[in-house]
Amino acid sequence: MRLLAGLVLLSSALAVVPESIVDIGTAGNFAILAAGPTAYVTATASSVTGSIGAGAAITFTGTHTGTSYPYGGTLATVNGAPDSELNIAIADFRTAYNAVKTRTATGAVTASSLMGCPEPQTVPPCPIVYTPGTYEWLGVANAYSDIVLVGGPDDVFVFKIKGFFTIAALKEVRLVAADASVGPPVESNVVWHAENYVTMGAGAVIRGTILSGAAISFGARAKVYGRALCEGFVVVPAGVVGRRRALPPPVTDCILFETTAPAAARHSPRPPARVHSIYSHRSSHAPPSPTLDTDEVYNLKEIAARTPSPPPPSPRPPPPLPPAPPPSPPPSPAPPPPSPAPPPPRPPPRPPP
């Protein structure tokens, strides 16, 4: 496989046979499942597609398509009928969880806590690209960058994490087609298995099924396009669970890192590459498919939130006033009027004759 510029490829080169699908049984009917007898689900102002089940209680506001099963046990009822579907789903979840826990890794096994690129992410190559396989972290796993899964709709990706799994705010798991003619991997074939808590930062996006031995905590506006299944509680503040996100059209000139090439060259159309490029909001030369859910195609507000906006231009100062003219000198006082001329001298009197 030819590598894309700016990416690191982690290949499951040890895999001899294709990975088998993780069978979650009837738990696949649930978008959110909190299986423990005291576990609860709290989702506020959220959108959930699929059933919600909890061993103790469910608190939900928002948009929900599916059925709610707020109590475990064979004697509890929902709408007058035994909630056996919930109990079977809980058993199927635990079977799948234990099967993945004992699954043999075919990809990298690492003691590092890093999944993806280090933080701060300042130097390419990034993000990390995974090919189909089972990968294992012997402790916690922290994803500080986007995670890219490259394959096809029949490929299986399994990530086993012994400890906590955390994906940072605004980071995303992306599915990319290795062959454009067959399409990208599907969410149902991607499994995130953590033996402890799973934590998502605000605005983070995970694609696939989460199987947690503890609890799952969403940050504000975080999304799971797949399922959130765990033994403990699930908290979803203003998030999305279950609804598959429509992928934007593929681009063949995806730029993951800024280069010194002129902008016109970076965004000019190119012939299709042999390896399907990464789905990106940076550039696209094909209109979105009319069948896509336009609500879910790379919300422009989310994209804008990832890049700080430049400060607004400061208002122009008013033009300076012209200098004031110098003060006029005070007028000189008027001269006094001239004195009247003295009368002519009178002639002397004539003597008498």
Sequence and secondary structure as in RCSB ss.txt:
>XXXX:A:sequence
MRLLAGLVLLSSALAVVPESIVDIGTAGNFAILAAGPTAYVTATASSVTGSIGAGAAITFTGTHTGTSYPYGGTL
ATVNGAPDSELNIAIADFRTAYNAVKTRTATGAVTASSLMGCPEPQTVPPCPIVYTPGTYEWLGVANAYSDIVLV
GGPDDVFVFKIKGFFTIAALKEVRLVAADASVGPPVESNVVWHAENYVTMGAGAVIRGTILSGAAISFGARAKVY
GRALCEGFVVVPAGVVGRRRALPPPVTDCILFETTAPAAARHSPRPPARVHSIYSHRSSHAPPSPTLDTDEVYNL
KEIAARTPSPPPPSPRPPPPLPPAPPPSPPPSPAPPPPSPAPPPPRPPPRPPP
>XXXX:A:secstr
    TT EEE  TT SS       GGGGGEEEEE STT EEEEEEEEEESEEEESSEEEEEEEEES EE   STT
 EETTEE HHHHHHHHHHHHHHHHHHT   SS EE  SEESS SS  SSS SEEE SEEEEESS EEE S EEEE
E TT  EEEEESS EEE TT BEEEEESSTTT    GGGEEEEESS EEE TT EEEEEEEESS EE  TT EEE
EEEEESS EEEES EES         SS  SS  SS HHHHTS     SS     SS  SS   TTS GGGS  H
HHHHHHS                                              
